[in-house]
């Protein structure tokens, strides 16, 4: 196109062409800036220690004595004023003091979307992947889960309902897999700053066709109270009850030969220091588990104490 073509374009249109070109070039930059403004990063680093009287083959998760650490990085992206997408990546290590149990190197990934339906109602859907975690029925497994949560909050009252489906692949010598579900309900009453009362109810089930000994049903009930006692320092007494039974484990020492069924009541207390959002924090915990079982090998009561120190950013 020669220069004479532009002589027929009115002056206003002539100056409009460079403006449109500049806008076309600048809009990706502006869009990129807008995207960055919607991104919010956070994370934490933490070390922890556990001292426990539980035998190494009785633990649920990390209940046995040892020391570990974890690091997590998360990012939120606001799709709109009402909808937020979040992604997390986390790495954990834990070295058990018992020589008969290998250490854990765990990796966790999570994506979720949260939508505010109204001022009082919020819904959330999520997917999680765990690589190499310790479970009630196995020392090491991988888990994939899909879940949803509904939350109602008005004033100082909050109710949460959660449902989750999960599949597990076992890393043990026998191998195999399983699937199951978890449902939970929580009511939280806020009484003031760092001052609240919380009730939790939950149930989960696991079913394995490859190895029926891994199948179980479990119920959990917990009451926890948090009260501030000094600046950034709270004490949190609690009491928890758990009961579970297995589908294919015969209770040793039971004259009737029933399937194994366990339960415990655990009063406990936490001492928590630090802010709830960012900065340095520390939590010390202690609980005593009054254990009951129709299997004589698993009737021992146990003390479990723990310490976590970390930094949120």
C-alpha positions as CSV (number, residue, x, y, z in Angstrom):
1,X,0.0,0.0,0.0
2,X,1.5,3.4,-1.0
3,X,1.4,6.6,0.9
4,X,-1.1,8.2,-1.4
5,X,-3.8,6.0,0.1
6,X,-3.5,7.8,3.4
7,X,-4.2,11.2,1.7
8,X,-7.8,10.1,1.2
9,X,-8.3,9.2,4.9
10,X,-9.7,12.0,7.0
11,X,-7.3,13.3,9.7
12,X,-9.3,11.9,12.6
13,X,-9.3,8.4,11.1
14,X,-5.6,8.7,10.3
15,X,-4.8,9.2,14.0
16,X,-7.3,6.5,15.0
17,X,-5.3,3.8,13.3
18,X,-2.2,4.1,15.5
19,X,-4.5,4.4,18.6
20,X,-6.2,1.1,17.7
21,X,-2.8,-0.5,17.2
22,X,-1.6,0.8,20.5
23,X,-4.7,-0.5,22.2
24,X,-4.3,-3.9,20.6
25,X,-0.8,-4.1,21.8
26,X,-1.5,-2.7,25.2
27,X,-4.6,-4.8,26.0
28,X,-2.7,-8.1,26.6
29,X,-0.5,-6.1,29.0
30,X,-3.5,-4.7,30.8
31,X,-5.1,-8.1,30.9
32,X,-1.9,-9.6,32.3
33,X,-1.8,-6.9,35.0
34,X,-5.4,-7.6,35.8
35,X,-4.7,-11.3,36.1
36,X,-1.7,-10.7,38.4
37,X,-3.9,-8.5,40.6
38,X,-6.3,-11.4,41.0
39,X,-3.6,-13.8,42.1
40,X,-2.8,-14.2,45.8
41,X,0.0,-16.5,46.9
42,X,0.5,-18.0,50.4
43,X,2.4,-20.8,52.0
44,X,3.9,-22.2,55.1
45,X,6.9,-24.1,56.4
46,X,6.6,-26.2,59.5
47,X,8.5,-28.7,61.7
48,X,6.8,-31.1,64.0
49,X,7.6,-33.7,66.6
50,X,5.5,-36.5,68.2
51,X,6.0,-38.5,71.3
52,X,3.5,-41.3,71.7
53,X,2.9,-44.5,73.7
54,X,1.0,-46.0,70.8
55,X,2.5,-49.1,69.1
56,X,3.8,-48.3,65.6
57,X,1.1,-50.6,64.1
58,X,-1.8,-48.8,65.8
59,X,-1.4,-45.4,64.4
60,X,-3.9,-43.4,62.4
61,X,-1.9,-41.2,60.2
62,X,1.1,-39.8,62.1
63,X,0.4,-41.0,65.7
64,X,3.7,-42.7,66.4
65,X,6.8,-41.1,67.8
66,X,9.1,-39.2,65.4
67,X,10.0,-35.9,63.8
68,X,9.0,-34.3,60.5
69,X,8.6,-31.2,58.4
70,X,6.3,-29.9,55.7
71,X,6.2,-27.0,53.2
72,X,3.1,-25.8,51.3
73,X,2.5,-23.3,48.5
74,X,-0.9,-22.1,47.5
75,X,-2.4,-19.6,45.1
76,X,-5.9,-18.1,44.8
77,X,-7.4,-16.7,41.7
78,X,-10.6,-14.6,41.8
79,X,-12.7,-15.5,38.8
80,X,-15.3,-13.0,40.1
81,X,-16.3,-11.3,43.3
82,X,-18.2,-14.5,44.2
83,X,-15.9,-17.3,42.8
84,X,-12.4,-18.2,43.7
85,X,-10.2,-21.0,42.4
86,X,-7.3,-22.3,44.5
87,X,-4.4,-24.7,43.9
88,X,-2.0,-26.1,46.5
89,X,1.1,-28.2,46.4
90,X,2.6,-29.6,49.6
91,X,5.6,-31.8,50.5
92,X,6.0,-33.7,53.9
93,X,8.6,-35.8,55.5
94,X,8.3,-37.8,58.7
95,X,10.9,-40.1,60.3
96,X,9.5,-42.6,62.8
97,X,11.6,-43.3,65.8
98,X,10.6,-47.0,65.6
99,X,13.2,-48.9,63.5
100,X,10.5,-51.2,62.2
101,X,8.7,-48.5,60.3
102,X,10.1,-46.7,57.3
103,X,10.0,-42.9,57.1
104,X,7.3,-41.2,55.0
105,X,7.9,-38.8,52.1
106,X,4.5,-37.5,51.2
107,X,3.4,-35.2,48.3
108,X,-0.1,-33.6,48.2
109,X,-1.8,-31.7,45.4
110,X,-5.2,-30.0,45.7
111,X,-7.4,-27.9,43.4
112,X,-10.7,-26.3,44.5
113,X,-13.3,-23.8,43.5
114,X,-15.4,-21.9,46.0
115,X,-18.5,-19.9,45.2
116,X,-20.4,-17.5,47.4
117,X,-24.1,-18.2,46.7
118,X,-25.3,-15.4,49.0
119,X,-24.0,-13.6,52.1
120,X,-24.7,-16.6,54.2
121,X,-24.2,-19.6,51.9
122,X,-21.0,-20.8,50.3
123,X,-20.3,-24.0,48.3
124,X,-17.0,-25.6,47.4
125,X,-15.8,-28.5,45.2
126,X,-12.3,-30.0,45.3
127,X,-10.0,-32.7,44.2
128,X,-7.0,-34.0,46.1
129,X,-4.1,-36.4,45.4
130,X,-1.9,-37.9,48.1
131,X,1.3,-39.8,47.3
132,X,2.6,-42.0,50.1
133,X,0.5,-41.4,53.2
134,X,0.0,-43.5,56.4
135,X,-3.5,-44.7,57.0
136,X,-5.5,-46.7,59.5
137,X,-5.4,-49.8,57.5
138,X,-1.9,-49.5,55.8
139,X,1.5,-48.0,56.4
140,X,1.7,-46.5,52.9
141,X,-0.8,-45.8,50.2
142,X,-1.7,-43.3,47.5
143,X,-5.1,-41.6,47.6
144,X,-7.3,-39.7,45.1
145,X,-10.4,-38.0,46.4
146,X,-13.2,-35.8,45.1
147,X,-15.3,-33.8,47.6
148,X,-17.8,-31.0,48.1
149,X,-18.6,-28.7,51.1
150,X,-21.6,-26.5,51.8
151,X,-21.3,-23.8,54.4
152,X,-23.9,-21.6,56.1
153,X,-22.7,-18.7,58.3
154,X,-24.8,-16.0,59.9
155,X,-23.4,-13.7,62.6
156,X,-21.4,-15.8,65.0
157,X,-22.8,-19.2,63.9
158,X,-21.3,-21.4,61.2
159,X,-22.3,-24.8,59.9
160,X,-20.3,-26.9,57.5
161,X,-21.3,-30.2,55.7
162,X,-18.7,-32.2,53.8
163,X,-18.9,-35.3,51.6
164,X,-15.9,-37.0,49.9
165,X,-15.3,-40.0,47.7
166,X,-11.8,-41.5,47.7
167,X,-9.8,-44.3,46.0
168,X,-6.6,-45.8,47.5
169,X,-3.8,-47.7,46.0
170,X,-1.5,-49.5,48.5
171,X,2.3,-49.4,48.3
172,X,2.7,-52.4,50.5
173,X,4.0,-55.8,49.5
174,X,0.5,-57.2,49.1
175,X,-0.6,-54.2,47.0
176,X,-4.2,-53.8,45.9
177,X,-6.7,-51.0,46.1
178,X,-9.9,-49.8,47.9
179,X,-12.5,-47.1,47.8
180,X,-14.8,-45.4,50.2
181,X,-16.4,-42.3,51.5
182,X,-16.2,-39.7,54.2
183,X,-19.0,-37.5,55.5
184,X,-18.7,-34.8,58.2
185,X,-20.7,-32.0,59.9
186,X,-19.4,-29.2,62.0
187,X,-21.0,-26.4,64.0
188,X,-18.8,-23.5,65.2
189,X,-20.0,-20.8,67.6
190,X,-17.8,-17.7,67.7
191,X,-17.7,-16.1,71.1
192,X,-15.0,-13.5,70.5
193,X,-11.5,-13.0,69.0
194,X,-9.9,-16.5,69.0
195,X,-12.7,-17.5,71.3
196,X,-15.0,-20.3,70.0
197,X,-16.8,-23.5,70.6
198,X,-16.8,-26.3,68.0
199,X,-18.7,-29.6,67.5
200,X,-17.6,-32.2,64.9
201,X,-19.3,-35.4,63.8
202,X,-17.9,-37.6,61.1
203,X,-18.1,-41.1,59.5
204,X,-16.0,-42.8,57.0
205,X,-15.8,-46.3,55.4
206,X,-13.3,-48.2,53.4
207,X,-13.8,-51.3,51.3
208,X,-11.1,-53.4,49.7
209,X,-11.9,-56.4,47.5
210,X,-8.3,-57.4,47.1
211,X,-7.6,-57.6,50.9
212,X,-10.8,-57.6,53.0
213,X,-8.7,-57.0,56.2
214,X,-8.4,-53.4,55.0
215,X,-12.1,-52.8,55.0
216,X,-13.6,-50.9,58.0
217,X,-16.3,-48.4,59.2
218,X,-15.5,-45.6,61.6
219,X,-17.3,-42.8,63.5
220,X,-15.9,-39.7,65.1
221,X,-17.3,-37.1,67.5
222,X,-15.3,-34.2,68.9
223,X,-15.9,-31.1,71.0
224,X,-13.3,-28.4,71.1
225,X,-13.1,-25.0,72.9
226,X,-10.7,-22.1,72.2
227,X,-10.2,-19.3,74.7
228,X,-7.5,-16.6,74.6
229,X,-5.4,-16.3,77.8
230,X,-2.8,-13.7,76.6
231,X,-1.8,-11.8,73.5
232,X,-1.7,-14.3,70.6
233,X,-1.9,-17.2,73.1
234,X,-4.9,-19.5,73.3
235,X,-5.7,-22.7,75.2
236,X,-7.9,-25.3,73.5
237,X,-9.3,-28.2,75.6
238,X,-11.1,-30.9,73.7
239,X,-12.5,-34.4,74.0
240,X,-12.8,-36.9,71.2
241,X,-14.5,-40.2,70.8
242,X,-13.7,-42.7,68.0
243,X,-15.1,-46.1,67.3
244,X,-14.4,-48.4,64.3
245,X,-14.8,-52.0,63.3
246,X,-13.2,-54.2,60.7
247,X,-14.9,-56.4,58.1
248,X,-12.5,-59.3,58.2
249,X,-10.3,-59.2,61.3
250,X,-11.0,-61.8,64.0
251,X,-10.4,-60.4,67.5
252,X,-7.7,-62.4,69.2
253,X,-8.6,-63.3,72.8
254,X,-12.3,-62.9,72.1
255,X,-14.0,-66.2,73.2
256,X,-16.9,-65.6,70.8
257,X,-14.6,-65.1,67.9
258,X,-16.1,-61.8,66.9
259,X,-14.7,-59.4,64.3
260,X,-12.4,-56.8,65.8
261,X,-14.0,-53.6,67.1
262,X,-12.0,-50.7,68.7
263,X,-12.8,-47.4,70.4
264,X,-11.3,-44.7,72.5
265,X,-12.1,-41.6,74.4
266,X,-9.4,-38.9,74.3
267,X,-9.5,-35.8,76.5
268,X,-6.8,-33.4,75.3
269,X,-5.5,-29.8,75.4
270,X,-3.6,-27.5,72.9
271,X,-1.6,-24.4,73.6
272,X,-1.5,-22.3,70.4
273,X,0.5,-19.1,69.9
274,X,0.6,-16.8,66.9
275,X,-1.7,-15.2,64.4
276,X,-4.3,-17.2,62.4
277,X,-3.2,-15.8,59.1
278,X,0.5,-14.9,58.6
279,X,3.7,-15.0,60.6
280,X,5.3,-17.3,63.1
281,X,3.1,-19.8,65.0
282,X,3.5,-22.7,67.4
283,X,1.1,-25.4,68.8
284,X,1.8,-27.8,71.6
285,X,-0.7,-30.6,72.2
286,X,-1.3,-33.4,74.6
287,X,-4.0,-36.1,74.9
288,X,-4.7,-39.3,76.7
289,X,-6.5,-42.1,74.9
290,X,-8.6,-44.5,77.0
291,X,-8.6,-47.4,74.5
292,X,-11.1,-50.3,74.4
293,X,-11.0,-53.3,72.1
294,X,-12.3,-56.8,71.9
295,X,-8.8,-57.8,70.7
296,X,-6.6,-58.1,73.7
297,X,-3.6,-56.8,71.8
298,X,-5.1,-53.3,71.4
299,X,-6.5,-52.5,74.8
300,X,-3.6,-50.3,76.0
301,X,-4.2,-46.7,76.9
302,X,-1.8,-44.2,75.5
303,X,-0.4,-40.7,75.8
304,X,0.3,-38.6,72.7
305,X,2.0,-35.3,72.8
306,X,3.0,-33.1,69.9
307,X,4.7,-29.9,69.0
308,X,4.4,-27.9,65.7
309,X,6.4,-24.7,64.9
310,X,6.0,-22.9,61.6
311,X,5.8,-19.8,59.6
312,X,2.9,-18.7,57.3
313,X,3.6,-16.2,54.5
